[in-house]
């Protein structure tokens, strides 16, 4: 069954997506050589909450973090840790936000 969204629900969904965009853009402040993926996680979690959202990942099936961080050859859903970023690392970030009843 398809559930059509009202204009108000679509606006809330747009606001939720803007939180994700803002958090992703702002993470460039902390993604740098020597940073740990846990530091990136803490930054993202604080930013999500400061924008009125809640992590969609934390607590889902026991997942312990607000984002997923994968480095180089790691597959998606890496758990943030004390691993430090090295020069040339490729960092993948996955995040989701719950905002006013909608996940994004």
FILUM-43015 format. One record per residue (C-alpha): residue number from 1; residue in one letter; x, y, z. Coordinates in steps of 0.5 Angstrom, whole numbers. Example, Ala and Ser with C-alpha at 12.3 -4.5 7.8 and 13.67 -1.06 7.14 Angstrom:
% residues 2
- nudo/kegu/px/py/pz
- 1/a/25/-9/16
- 2/s/27/-2/14
% end
This chain:
% residues 104
- nudo/kegu/px/py/pz
- 1/x/0/0/0
- 2/x/2/7/-2
- 3/x/2/12/4
- 4/x/1/19/1
- 5/x/5/25/5
- 6/x/1/31/7
- 7/x/5/38/5
- 8/x/6/39/12
- 9/x/9/32/13
- 10/x/14/33/6
- 11/x/16/40/10
- 12/x/18/36/16
- 13/x/22/31/12
- 14/x/25/36/8
- 15/x/27/39/15
- 16/x/30/32/17
- 17/x/34/32/11
- 18/x/37/39/12
- 19/x/40/36/19
- 20/x/43/31/15
- 21/x/46/35/10
- 22/x/49/40/15
- 23/x/52/35/19
- 24/x/55/32/13
- 25/x/58/39/11
- 26/x/60/40/18
- 27/x/64/34/19
- 28/x/70/37/15
- 29/x/72/40/21
- 30/x/74/34/25
- 31/x/76/29/19
- 32/x/83/30/19
- 33/x/90/26/20
- 34/x/90/24/27
- 35/x/83/24/29
- 36/x/80/18/31
- 37/x/73/16/28
- 38/x/70/16/36
- 39/x/72/24/35
- 40/x/68/24/29
- 41/x/62/20/32
- 42/x/62/25/38
- 43/x/62/31/34
- 44/x/57/28/29
- 45/x/52/26/35
- 46/x/53/33/38
- 47/x/51/37/32
- 48/x/45/32/30
- 49/x/42/34/37
- 50/x/44/41/37
- 51/x/40/42/30
- 52/x/34/38/34
- 53/x/35/31/31
- 54/x/36/25/34
- 55/x/41/19/31
- 56/x/37/14/27
- 57/x/43/9/28
- 58/x/44/9/36
- 59/x/41/3/39
- 60/x/38/0/33
- 61/x/39/-7/34
- 62/x/44/-5/39
- 63/x/48/-1/35
- 64/x/53/3/40
- 65/x/54/10/35
- 66/x/50/15/32
- 67/x/54/14/25
- 68/x/58/9/22
- 69/x/65/10/20
- 70/x/69/6/15
- 71/x/76/7/13
- 72/x/79/4/6
- 73/x/77/-3/5
- 74/x/72/-3/11
- 75/x/65/-5/9
- 76/x/59/0/11
- 77/x/57/0/18
- 78/x/64/1/21
- 79/x/63/2/29
- 80/x/67/9/31
- 81/x/73/7/35
- 82/x/80/10/37
- 83/x/83/8/30
- 84/x/86/14/28
- 85/x/86/17/21
- 86/x/92/17/17
- 87/x/95/21/11
- 88/x/91/18/5
- 89/x/85/14/8
- 90/x/79/14/5
- 91/x/73/15/10
- 92/x/66/13/9
- 93/x/61/16/14
- 94/x/54/14/14
- 95/x/49/17/18
- 96/x/41/18/19
- 97/x/37/22/23
- 98/x/30/22/27
- 99/x/26/28/26
- 100/x/19/30/28
- 101/x/17/23/27
- 102/x/21/22/20
- 103/x/27/18/19
- 104/x/32/21/14
% end
